[in-house]
């Protein structure tokens, strides 16, 4: 099984954070490889918002343009596939792909992303990213101050319900998972939030309709939920990177320069930060790429 000549860096993950890291490494004239499985977290959304110069564009179009610009740098190799394992051998990183190919590099950037885990409510997963969202800054404005539902999954749903009245008329569906005390109820009432205690049985319709256990159907213009997340790749764990428990799930622990607890391994994007947005992922990847380049010089 052939091993490619040594790269200066391998970037695992070719979405927004990974491409940003790769772009800055390429601009530092480093020979790099990007391994991408082609599964962007926001692939279900029709439009992306809040990223300067790209507001309202299809996420896939933004990613395609970025990839074309990145591949204009001759030192970049793009490999379509899934990285299945990573290890440190004789001071270098070896990454194996699903098809059996192995790559080696002096530095490793993990932009491997996360997977959203949704509650088993019929009709919810089919509307994820289309009429069911997590980030009000990304999708709240387009609901035009309409009727917005928050699907309760835990304590963070209260935070979400308190925020969303700036975007519309909010109903918190506690769904037998959110227990509110008197102080929280007063705070929600002060924000104009309607509290709906009946359990949800299904989500139907293009503009989502919440079906309740007592037979009522509540039409909404959009729904929000604080989804749990898990790592999309085992590589950070295989390498021995430390994790922190974030509010939505584990994240790879990094310092301010996106260096993990394993020397020479950097992490960026949704796998290594709490807040998620295209603009934040690009900024995160920029920090990781420049830090990885400087580490090749000064470490």
C-alpha positions in Angstrom: 0.0 0.0 0.0 1.7 3.2 -1.2 2.3 6.1 1.1 2.4 9.5 -0.6 5.5 11.7 -0.1 5.4 13.9 2.9 3.0 16.9 2.9 3.6 19.9 5.1 0.0 19.7 6.3 -3.1 17.5 5.8 -6.4 19.2 6.3 -9.2 16.7 7.1 -12.5 18.2 6.1 -13.2 20.3 3.1 -16.1 22.5 4.2 -15.8 26.1 5.2 -13.4 25.8 8.1 -11.2 23.3 6.3 -11.0 25.3 3.1 -10.1 28.4 5.0 -7.3 26.7 6.8 -6.1 25.2 3.5 -6.2 28.5 1.8 -3.9 30.2 4.3 -1.5 27.2 4.2 -1.5 27.4 0.4 -0.8 31.1 0.5 2.1 30.3 2.8 3.4 28.1 -0.2 3.0 24.9 1.7 2.4 21.5 0.0 -0.9 20.4 1.5 -3.6 17.8 1.0 -7.3 18.2 1.8 -9.4 15.1 2.5 -13.1 15.7 2.1 -16.0 13.3 2.5 -18.4 15.9 0.9 -20.9 16.1 3.7 -21.4 19.7 4.8 -23.4 20.2 7.9 -25.6 22.9 6.3 -26.2 20.9 3.1 -30.0 20.8 3.9 -30.4 24.6 3.9 -31.5 26.4 0.7 -29.6 29.6 1.6 -26.8 30.8 3.9 -26.9 34.1 5.8 -24.7 36.4 7.8 -21.4 35.8 5.9 -20.4 39.2 4.4 -20.4 39.2 0.6 -22.3 35.9 0.4 -25.6 36.6 2.2 -28.5 34.8 0.7 -26.5 32.4 -1.5 -26.9 28.7 -1.6 -24.4 27.0 0.7 -23.3 24.6 -2.0 -22.5 27.5 -4.3 -20.4 29.2 -1.7 -18.5 26.0 -1.1 -18.0 25.3 -4.8 -16.6 28.8 -5.4 -14.3 28.4 -2.5 -13.0 25.1 -3.7 -12.3 26.4 -7.2 -10.4 29.3 -5.7 -8.4 27.0 -3.4 -7.5 24.6 -6.2 -6.0 27.4 -8.2 -3.1 27.1 -5.8 -0.8 24.4 -7.4 0.5 23.2 -4.0 -3.0 21.9 -3.0 -4.1 18.3 -3.6 -7.8 17.5 -3.1 -8.8 14.0 -2.2 -12.5 13.1 -2.2 -13.0 10.4 0.4 -13.3 9.6 4.1 -10.3 9.7 6.5 -10.8 6.6 8.7 -7.7 6.7 11.0 -4.8 8.9 12.0 -1.7 8.2 14.1 1.7 9.7 14.9 4.6 7.7 13.4 8.2 8.8 13.9 7.2 12.4 14.5 4.9 12.7 11.5 1.1 12.2 11.1 -0.2 9.3 9.0 -3.8 9.5 7.8 -5.5 6.5 6.2 -8.4 6.9 3.8 -11.4 4.5 3.4 -10.1 3.3 0.0 -6.7 2.3 1.6 -4.6 5.2 0.6 -2.3 6.6 3.2 -0.9 10.2 3.5 1.8 11.6 5.8 2.4 15.2 6.9 4.2 17.3 9.4 1.0 18.9 10.6 -2.6 17.9 10.8 -5.7 20.2 10.8 -8.9 18.6 11.8 -12.0 20.4 10.4 -14.1 17.3 10.7 -17.4 18.8 11.8 -20.2 17.4 13.8 -23.5 15.5 13.3 -26.7 16.8 14.6 -28.8 14.4 16.7 -32.5 15.2 16.6 -35.3 13.8 18.8 -37.4 11.1 17.2 -40.4 13.3 16.3 -42.0 12.1 13.1 -41.5 14.7 10.3 -38.7 16.6 12.1 -35.7 15.2 10.4 -37.3 15.7 6.9 -37.6 19.4 7.6 -34.2 20.0 9.2 -32.5 23.0 7.6 -35.6 23.8 5.5 -38.2 24.9 8.1 -36.6 23.6 11.3 -33.5 25.4 12.3 -31.0 25.9 15.2 -29.5 29.4 14.6 -31.9 32.4 14.7 -29.1 34.7 13.2 -28.9 32.3 10.2 -32.6 31.8 9.5 -34.7 33.9 11.8 -34.9 37.1 9.7 -36.5 35.3 6.7 -39.5 34.3 8.9 -40.7 37.9 8.7 -41.8 38.3 12.3 -44.2 35.3 11.8 -45.1 32.5 14.1 -42.1 30.7 15.5 -42.0 27.5 17.5 -39.3 26.3 19.8 -39.3 22.5 20.3 -38.2 21.8 23.9 -35.4 19.4 24.4 -33.8 20.6 27.7 -32.7 23.7 29.6 -31.2 25.4 26.6 -34.6 25.6 25.0 -35.5 28.3 27.5 -32.6 30.3 26.3 -33.7 29.9 22.7 -37.3 30.8 23.5 -36.1 34.0 25.3 -34.0 35.0 22.3 -36.5 34.4 19.5 -39.2 37.0 20.2 -36.9 39.5 18.4 -37.6 37.5 15.2 -41.4 36.8 15.6 -44.2 35.5 17.8 -42.9 32.6 19.8 -44.4 29.5 21.2 -42.4 27.2 23.4 -43.5 23.6 23.0 -42.2 22.1 26.3 -42.9 18.6 24.9 -42.7 17.0 28.3 -38.9 17.6 28.4 -38.7 21.2 29.7 -39.7 21.8 33.3 -40.2 25.6 34.0 -40.2 27.2 37.4 -42.3 30.2 38.3 -39.4 32.7 37.7 -38.8 31.2 34.2 -42.5 31.4 33.4 -42.6 35.1 34.4 -39.5 35.8 32.2 -41.1 34.0 29.2 -44.3 35.9 29.7 -42.5 39.2 29.8 -41.0 38.4 26.4 -44.4 37.5 25.0 -43.7 33.8 24.7 -46.7 31.4 24.7 -46.0 28.2 26.6 -47.6 25.0 25.2 -47.3 22.0 27.5 -49.0 19.4 25.3 -46.6 16.7 23.8 -45.7 16.9 20.1 -46.8 13.8 18.0 -45.6 14.9 14.6 -44.5 17.8 12.3 -46.4 18.0 9.0 -46.8 20.4 6.1 -44.3 22.5 4.1 -44.9 25.4 6.4 -44.6 23.3 9.5 -47.7 22.4 11.4 -47.1 21.0 14.9 -49.5 18.2 15.7 -50.1 17.8 19.5 -51.1 14.8 21.6 -54.5 16.3 22.4 -55.5 16.5 18.7 -54.7 20.2 18.0 -52.6 21.3 15.0 -50.6 24.5 15.4 -49.3 26.2 12.2 -45.9 27.8 12.3 -43.8 29.7 9.9 -40.6 28.1 11.3 -39.4 25.9 14.1 -36.2 26.0 16.1 -34.5 23.3 18.2 -31.3 23.1 20.2 -30.0 19.8 18.7 -27.3 17.7 20.4 -24.2 17.0 18.4 -21.6 14.3 18.2 -18.2 14.1 16.4 -18.5 13.3 12.7 -15.0 11.7 12.7 -13.1 9.5 15.2 -9.7 11.0 14.3 -9.4 13.4 17.2 -10.1 10.6 19.7 -7.7 8.2 18.0 -4.9 10.8 18.3 -5.6 11.4 22.0 -6.9 14.9 21.7 -8.7 16.2 24.8 -12.4 17.2 24.6 -14.5 19.7 26.5 -18.2 19.1 27.1 -20.0 22.0 25.4 -23.7 22.9 25.8 -24.7 20.8 22.8 -22.1 18.0 22.9 -18.3 17.4 23.1 -15.9 19.7 21.3 -12.2 19.3 20.6 -10.2 21.3 23.2 -8.0 24.0 21.6 -6.1 27.1 22.6 -6.5 30.5 21.1 -4.5 29.5 18.1 -6.6 26.3 17.5 -3.8 24.0 18.7 -5.2 20.9 20.3 -3.7 19.1 23.3 -1.7 16.9 20.8 1.3 18.9 19.5 1.1 19.5 15.7 -2.6 18.8 15.6 -4.9 21.8 15.1 -8.7 21.8 15.0 -11.3 24.3 13.8 -14.9 24.7 12.8 -17.9 23.1 14.5 -15.9 20.2 15.9 -13.8 22.7 17.9 -16.2 25.5 18.9 -19.6 26.0 20.4 -21.2 28.6 18.1 -21.8 27.5 14.5 -22.0 29.7 11.4 -20.3 29.9 8.1 -18.6 33.2 9.0 -17.3 31.7 12.3 -16.1 28.6 10.6 -14.1 30.6 8.0 -12.6 32.7 10.8 -11.8 29.6 12.8 -10.1 27.9 9.8 -8.1 31.0 9.1 -6.7 31.0 12.6 -5.9 27.3 12.4 -4.2 27.5 9.0 -2.0 30.4 9.9 -1.1 28.9 13.2 -0.2 25.6 11.6 2.0 27.4 9.1 3.8 29.4 11.8 4.4 26.2 13.8 6.2 24.7 10.9 8.6 27.6 11.0 9.1 28.2 14.8 8.5 24.8 16.4 
